Amino acid sequence: MRFKTPLGISLAAILAATTHAAQAEIVLYESDDTSFSADGYINVFYANTDVDLPGSDFDRRQSRVKMGFLPNWIGFNAKRQVGGLELMARSSFWVTINDSDQNGTETGIDVRQFYGTIGGDWGELLVGKDFGLFARSNIFLDQLLSGYGQVSDTLGLVDFGGVSFGNIGSGYPYSFPSAQITYRTPKAGGLRLAAGIFDPVHTTAESATGSRFEEVPRFESELTWETSLGGVDLYTWVNGQYQTSKSSDPGVESVTSRGLGYGVQASMGPATLAASGFNAEGINAFFTNNVGNAELREVDSDGYLLQAGYSFGANRIALSYGKTEDEQNDWELRTRGAAVFHSINDYLTLVGEVNRHDIAALSGGGKIEQTDTVALGVAMSW
């Protein structure tokens, strides 16, 4: 079964660089049941963004030459067969290409994956740092994954030295890489279950007279199902997250975090339709691990993403609409986008994208920001 992605390559190839199932394009060493390989991705966009805020004092049109939603990376993979066990390891280094007038040449290197896997007929155990399970397929199957996406000025993204946000915060939260111990079952009848324990995060309020703590780790899981029905290739999923954060200060309330993600992608010849969504309580609407350590106060967030794609020849068109309601910030965020991907070959793709991102007050609906972006880019992979 071959699920389509904006780069015109298989889902397995995208996940080779973004999940544990790395299958690199370049084998550097292979002998005696041992192999070592490398893969990578480079992208750059020219983007022009028109920012419209209430009043006109801070309205502006800003040009950038920067990377898109996916960072640039290089990854290394090792595999060794030892008796009945397959031992694998992956490390990937994600790099921004954007220095700035503030950080000079301090281009960051972000290690998002550093883990090993132990596999056999009984399944697979992953130990180390990798992307989370909650909202995992929601983001990895985004039809605009290799595009540009939204760059809200309210979120500080227009001038940001890192990635754009794609549909983060307007369709799904980012499945943040975390330290984990995760077990995956063998695939049976197209079904596969992944479940693991993750390094927990503080979500309660800070206190001068108490300490925050988590008695048990965070739990995440994802169930996926692949099948073909009447000539339609289907990929469906449901994933979740659960954690409780406490404080030794009796005046600070505990926060229980719960998240549920779900979706389906259907491919029918050259056409692909996808719908996904999430509902969360006590979870940051943008980052599943609560980066920035905000007090979440068991607030709610939910969202959905609707997309369609069509391939013809070396070209692919993708349409996208995403929305998130974020009670934490009292925001309603929407992103509408359209992109064209033209594959020069299996490793080189040209990208053109337009998108509009709106933020309005969740209570009252007053306009906070509208950003319109046109982006033209090139993506290389190996």
C-alpha positions as CSV (number, residue, x, y, z in Angstrom):
1,M,0.0,0.0,0.0
2,R,1.5,3.4,-1.0
3,F,0.1,6.5,0.8
4,K,0.9,9.7,-1.0
5,T,2.7,12.7,0.4
6,P,3.4,16.2,-0.9
7,L,6.9,15.2,-2.0
8,G,5.5,12.5,-4.3
9,I,7.2,9.8,-2.3
10,S,5.8,7.0,-0.1
11,L,4.7,7.5,3.5
12,A,7.5,5.1,4.5
13,A,10.0,7.4,3.0
14,I,8.7,10.4,4.9
15,L,8.6,8.4,8.1
16,A,12.2,7.2,7.4
17,A,13.4,10.6,8.5
18,T,10.7,11.4,11.0
19,T,10.1,8.1,12.9
20,H,11.8,5.0,14.1
21,A,11.4,3.1,10.9
22,A,14.4,4.7,9.2
23,Q,15.2,3.2,5.8
24,A,18.0,5.4,4.5
25,E,18.7,6.0,0.8
26,I,22.5,5.9,1.2
27,V,24.1,2.7,2.6
28,L,27.6,3.5,3.9
29,Y,28.5,0.1,5.2
30,E,26.9,-3.4,4.9
31,S,28.6,-6.6,6.0
32,D,28.2,-9.5,8.4
33,D,24.6,-8.7,9.3
34,T,25.5,-5.1,10.1
35,S,24.7,-1.9,8.2
36,F,25.2,1.8,8.6
37,S,23.4,4.4,6.5
38,A,22.5,8.1,6.2
39,D,19.6,10.1,5.0
40,G,18.9,13.8,4.9
41,Y,16.6,16.7,3.8
42,I,17.3,20.2,2.7
43,N,14.7,22.9,2.0
44,V,14.6,26.6,1.5
45,F,11.7,29.1,0.6
46,Y,11.3,32.6,-0.5
47,A,8.3,33.8,1.5
48,N,6.5,37.1,1.5
49,T,4.0,37.6,4.4
50,D,1.5,40.4,4.7
51,V,0.6,41.0,8.4
52,D,-2.7,42.8,9.2
53,L,-3.3,43.6,12.9
54,P,-6.1,45.8,14.4
55,G,-5.2,49.4,13.7
56,S,-2.4,50.0,11.3
57,D,0.6,50.9,13.5
58,F,2.1,47.3,13.3
59,D,0.9,46.2,9.9
60,R,3.8,45.2,7.7
61,R,4.9,43.1,4.7
62,Q,8.0,41.0,5.4
63,S,10.1,39.0,3.0
64,R,12.2,36.0,4.2
65,V,14.5,33.4,2.7
66,K,14.2,30.6,5.2
67,M,13.3,26.9,5.7
68,G,9.6,25.8,5.7
69,F,7.6,23.6,8.1
70,L,10.2,20.8,8.2
71,P,13.7,21.7,9.3
72,N,16.8,20.6,7.5
73,W,18.3,17.4,8.9
74,I,20.9,14.7,8.5
75,G,20.2,11.3,10.0
76,F,22.4,8.2,10.7
77,N,21.1,4.7,11.1
78,A,22.7,1.5,12.3
79,K,21.3,-2.0,12.2
80,R,22.6,-5.4,13.4
81,Q,21.1,-8.8,13.4
82,V,22.1,-10.8,16.5
83,G,20.4,-14.2,16.7
84,G,16.7,-13.7,16.7
85,L,16.9,-10.0,17.5
86,E,17.2,-7.0,15.2
87,L,19.0,-4.2,16.9
88,M,18.6,-0.7,15.3
89,A,19.7,2.8,16.3
90,R,18.9,6.3,14.9
91,S,20.3,9.7,15.5
92,S,19.1,12.7,13.6
93,F,20.3,16.3,13.7
94,W,17.8,19.0,12.7
95,V,19.3,22.3,11.7
96,T,18.0,25.8,11.0
97,I,19.5,27.6,8.1
98,N,18.5,31.0,9.4
99,D,20.9,33.2,11.4
100,S,19.8,36.6,12.2
101,D,20.8,40.2,13.2
102,Q,20.4,39.1,16.8
103,N,22.1,35.7,17.0
104,G,24.8,36.1,14.4
105,T,26.0,32.7,13.2
106,E,24.5,30.8,16.1
107,T,22.6,28.4,13.9
108,G,21.0,25.8,16.2
109,I,21.4,22.0,16.0
110,D,18.4,20.2,17.4
111,V,18.7,16.5,18.2
112,R,15.1,15.3,17.8
113,Q,15.9,11.6,17.6
114,F,18.5,9.6,19.5
115,Y,17.2,6.1,20.2
116,G,17.6,2.4,19.8
117,T,15.1,-0.4,19.0
118,I,15.1,-4.1,19.8
119,G,12.9,-6.1,17.5
120,G,11.7,-9.6,17.0
121,D,8.7,-11.7,16.2
122,W,7.1,-10.4,19.4
123,G,7.2,-6.8,18.2
124,E,9.6,-3.9,18.9
125,L,10.8,-1.9,21.9
126,L,12.1,1.6,21.4
127,V,14.3,3.3,24.1
128,G,15.5,6.8,23.8
129,K,14.3,10.1,22.4
130,D,11.7,10.2,19.5
131,F,8.5,11.9,18.5
132,G,5.5,11.3,20.7
133,L,2.5,9.2,19.9
134,F,-0.3,11.6,20.7
135,A,-1.0,13.6,17.5
136,R,1.7,11.7,15.7
137,S,-0.1,10.6,12.6
138,N,-2.1,13.9,12.6
139,I,1.1,15.8,11.8
140,F,3.1,13.1,9.8
141,L,0.2,12.7,7.3
142,D,-0.4,16.5,6.8
143,Q,-0.6,17.0,3.0
144,L,1.4,20.2,3.5
145,L,4.2,18.6,5.6
146,S,6.9,19.6,3.2
147,G,5.4,23.0,2.5
148,Y,5.7,26.3,4.3
149,G,2.6,26.9,6.5
150,Q,1.5,29.7,8.8
151,V,3.8,32.3,10.3
152,S,1.7,34.3,12.7
153,D,3.3,37.5,13.9
154,T,1.4,37.2,17.2
155,L,3.3,33.9,17.8
156,G,6.6,35.6,16.7
157,L,7.0,33.4,13.7
158,V,7.5,35.9,10.9
159,D,11.0,36.9,12.1
160,F,11.6,33.5,13.8
161,G,14.9,31.8,13.0
162,G,13.4,28.4,13.1
163,V,10.7,26.6,11.2
164,S,7.3,28.0,10.2
165,F,4.3,26.3,12.0
166,G,2.5,24.5,9.2
167,N,-0.8,23.6,10.8
168,I,0.5,23.5,14.4
169,G,-2.0,25.4,16.4
170,S,-4.6,25.3,13.6
171,G,-5.4,21.6,13.3
172,Y,-3.2,19.7,15.7
173,P,-0.5,20.2,18.4
174,Y,3.1,19.3,17.7
175,S,4.0,15.8,18.7
176,F,7.1,16.9,20.6
177,P,10.2,14.5,20.8
178,S,10.5,13.1,24.3
179,A,12.5,10.5,26.2
180,Q,10.4,7.3,26.1
181,I,10.2,3.6,26.4
182,T,7.7,2.5,23.8
183,Y,6.5,-1.0,22.7
184,R,5.0,-1.7,19.2
185,T,3.2,-4.8,18.4
186,P,3.7,-6.7,15.1
187,K,1.3,-5.7,12.4
188,A,-1.6,-8.0,12.3
189,G,-4.4,-7.6,9.7
190,G,-3.2,-4.1,9.1
191,L,-3.5,-3.2,12.8
192,R,-0.6,-2.1,14.9
193,L,-0.5,-0.7,18.5
194,A,2.2,1.4,20.0
195,A,2.2,2.3,23.8
196,G,4.8,3.8,26.0
197,I,5.8,5.7,29.0
198,F,7.3,9.2,28.5
199,D,9.2,11.7,30.6
200,P,6.5,13.8,32.2
201,V,6.3,17.6,32.3
202,H,5.1,20.2,34.9
203,T,1.7,21.6,34.2
204,T,0.7,22.9,37.6
205,A,1.4,26.4,38.8
206,E,4.8,27.3,40.4
207,S,4.7,28.0,44.1
208,A,7.2,29.7,46.5
209,T,6.1,27.3,49.3
210,G,5.9,24.0,47.4
211,S,7.4,21.8,44.7
212,R,5.8,20.5,41.5
213,F,6.0,16.8,40.9
214,E,4.6,13.8,38.8
215,E,4.3,10.5,40.7
216,V,4.1,8.5,37.5
217,P,5.3,9.1,33.9
218,R,3.2,10.4,31.0
219,F,1.4,7.6,29.0
220,E,0.9,7.8,25.3
221,S,-0.4,5.3,22.7
222,E,-1.5,5.1,19.1
223,L,-3.5,2.4,17.2
224,T,-3.2,2.4,13.4
225,W,-5.0,0.4,10.8
226,E,-4.1,0.0,7.1
227,T,-6.4,-1.7,4.6
228,S,-7.8,-1.6,1.1
229,L,-11.5,-1.6,0.5
230,G,-13.0,-1.5,-3.0
231,G,-9.9,0.0,-4.6
232,V,-9.6,2.6,-1.8
233,D,-6.4,2.5,0.3
234,L,-7.3,3.5,3.9
235,Y,-5.0,4.5,6.8
236,T,-6.8,5.3,10.0
237,W,-5.5,6.1,13.5
238,V,-6.5,7.0,17.1
239,N,-3.9,8.2,19.6
240,G,-3.9,9.5,23.1
241,Q,-2.0,11.0,26.1
242,Y,-2.5,11.0,29.9
243,Q,-0.6,12.6,32.7
244,T,-1.2,14.1,36.2
245,S,1.0,16.9,37.6
246,K,0.8,17.8,41.4
247,S,2.3,20.2,43.9
248,S,3.3,19.9,47.5
249,D,1.7,23.2,48.1
250,P,-1.9,22.4,49.2
251,G,-3.1,25.7,47.6
252,V,-2.0,24.6,44.1
253,E,-4.5,22.4,42.3
254,S,-3.3,19.3,40.5
255,V,-3.7,19.2,36.7
256,T,-4.8,16.0,34.9
257,S,-3.9,16.1,31.2
258,R,-5.9,14.1,28.7
259,G,-5.6,14.1,24.9
260,L,-7.3,12.2,22.1
261,G,-6.3,12.4,18.4
262,Y,-7.8,10.6,15.4
263,G,-8.0,10.6,11.7
264,V,-8.4,8.8,8.3
265,Q,-6.6,9.1,5.0
266,A,-8.2,7.6,1.9
267,S,-6.3,7.3,-1.4
268,M,-8.2,6.6,-4.6
269,G,-5.8,6.5,-7.6
270,P,-4.5,10.1,-8.0
271,A,-6.8,11.5,-5.4
272,T,-6.3,11.7,-1.6
273,L,-8.7,12.8,1.0
274,A,-7.8,13.2,4.7
275,A,-9.6,14.3,7.9
276,S,-8.1,14.4,11.4
277,G,-8.8,16.0,14.7
278,F,-8.0,16.2,18.4
279,N,-9.5,17.0,21.7
280,A,-7.4,17.9,24.8
281,E,-7.7,19.0,28.4
282,G,-4.7,20.3,30.3
283,I,-2.5,20.0,27.2
284,N,-0.8,22.9,25.4
285,A,-2.6,23.6,22.2
286,F,0.7,24.0,20.3
287,F,3.1,21.6,21.9
288,T,2.3,18.2,23.5
289,N,5.1,18.4,26.0
290,N,4.1,21.9,27.3
291,V,7.4,23.5,26.2
292,G,7.7,26.9,28.0
293,N,6.2,25.3,31.2
294,A,2.9,27.1,31.1
295,E,0.3,26.6,33.9
296,L,-2.4,24.8,31.9
297,R,-5.1,24.8,34.6
298,E,-7.0,21.9,32.9
299,V,-8.1,24.2,30.1
300,D,-9.5,22.8,26.9
301,S,-8.4,22.8,23.3
302,D,-9.7,21.0,20.2
303,G,-9.3,21.2,16.5
304,Y,-9.5,19.5,13.1
305,L,-7.8,19.4,9.7
306,L,-9.5,18.7,6.4
307,Q,-7.3,18.2,3.3
308,A,-7.4,17.0,-0.3
309,G,-4.7,16.2,-2.8
310,Y,-4.6,15.3,-6.5
311,S,-1.6,14.0,-8.5
312,F,-1.1,14.3,-12.2
313,G,2.2,13.5,-13.9
314,A,5.1,15.0,-11.9
315,N,2.7,17.4,-10.1
316,R,0.6,17.3,-7.0
317,I,-2.0,19.9,-5.7
318,A,-3.0,20.0,-2.1
319,L,-5.8,22.0,-0.4
320,S,-6.0,22.4,3.4
321,Y,-8.3,23.9,6.0
322,G,-7.4,23.7,9.7
323,K,-8.9,25.1,12.9
324,T,-8.0,25.1,16.6
325,E,-9.9,26.5,19.6
326,D,-7.4,27.3,22.4
327,E,-9.1,28.1,25.7
328,Q,-5.7,28.8,27.3
329,N,-5.2,32.0,25.2
330,D,-8.8,32.6,24.4
331,W,-8.0,32.2,20.7
332,E,-9.7,30.7,17.6
333,L,-7.0,30.0,15.0
334,R,-7.6,29.1,11.4
335,T,-5.3,28.3,8.5
336,R,-6.3,27.9,4.9
337,G,-3.7,26.8,2.4
338,A,-3.1,25.6,-1.2
339,A,0.1,24.2,-2.5
340,V,1.6,22.8,-5.8
341,F,4.5,20.3,-5.7
342,H,6.4,19.6,-8.8
343,S,8.8,16.6,-8.7
344,I,11.9,17.1,-10.8
345,N,12.9,13.5,-9.8
346,D,12.5,11.3,-6.7
347,Y,14.9,13.5,-4.7
348,L,14.2,17.1,-5.9
349,T,10.8,18.9,-5.6
350,L,9.7,22.5,-6.3
351,V,7.0,23.9,-4.1
352,G,4.6,26.9,-4.4
353,E,2.2,27.7,-1.6
354,V,-0.3,30.4,-0.5
355,N,-1.9,30.4,2.9
356,R,-4.0,32.7,5.2
357,H,-3.8,32.4,8.9
358,D,-6.4,34.1,11.2
359,I,-6.5,34.6,14.9
360,A,-9.7,35.8,16.6
361,A,-10.9,36.0,20.2
362,L,-12.6,32.8,21.2
363,S,-15.0,34.8,23.4
364,G,-16.5,37.5,21.2
365,G,-14.8,36.7,17.9
366,G,-12.9,40.0,17.7
367,K,-10.0,40.0,15.1
368,I,-6.5,39.7,16.5
369,E,-4.4,39.0,13.4
370,Q,-4.6,38.0,9.7
371,T,-1.5,36.9,7.9
372,D,-1.3,36.1,4.2
373,T,1.8,34.3,2.9
374,V,3.1,33.4,-0.6
375,A,6.0,31.0,-0.5
376,L,8.2,29.5,-3.3
377,G,10.7,26.8,-2.4
378,V,12.8,23.8,-3.2
379,A,13.2,20.6,-1.3
380,M,15.9,18.0,-1.6
381,S,16.0,14.6,0.1
382,W,18.2,11.5,0.1
